[in-house]
Amino acid sequence: MHLYPASYARRLSGSPARARADLRALLASAKWPGDVDAAVLAVHEALTNAIDHGGGVRHVTAAVEGSVLEVEVCDSGAGFSVGRSSKRPEPLAERGRGLWLISRLADGYDVTTTSAGTCLRLRFLP
């Protein structure tokens, strides 16, 4: 993670429910002017994917630098292909919405895989 002022950078819980509260608190303290609900939903989806497909969450960090929010969700998984599909998931499908939602809610994202696992970095602009 980059070095940011301590008041605007936090380690979030690996639990989706607690991470949502942690992120909301960080964004409120930083007075982040972006779409808080969209950022919280995208991070929730990233955490759920890490739990369901990545062998569990290793760590989650969030930081606000200027007006940019960056969140990194790291898991123990072997990685995945970052296909940016414009095709909307079927309404009754039980899977396949996570990255599709993230791609619509975040202003950018990238994936890094190493021998330690996979990290998804999300960027949000106001």
ZIPEVEN-V214698 format. One record per backbone hydrogen bond with DSSP energy under -1.0 kcal/mol. CO is the residue of the C=O (numbers start at 1). NH is the residue of the N-H. Records with the same first field share a line. If there is no record, write none. Layout:
CO: NH / NH
//
This chain:
5: 8
6: 9
8: 64
10: 62
15: 19
16: 20
17: 21
18: 22
19: 23
20: 24
21: 25
22: 26
23: 27
24: 28
25: 29
26: 30
27: 32
34: 36
35: 39
36: 40
37: 41
38: 42
39: 43
40: 44
41: 45
42: 46
43: 47
44: 48
45: 49
46: 50
47: 51
48: 52
49: 53
50: 54 / 56
54: 76
56: 76
59: 74
60: 12
61: 72
62: 10
63: 70
65: 68
68: 65
69: 124
70: 63
71: 122
72: 61
73: 120
74: 58 / 59
81: 83
83: 85
90: 93
97: 101
98: 102
99: 103
101: 105
102: 106
108: 123
110: 121
112: 119
117: 114
118: 75
119: 112
120: 73
121: 110
122: 71
123: 107 / 108
124: 69
//
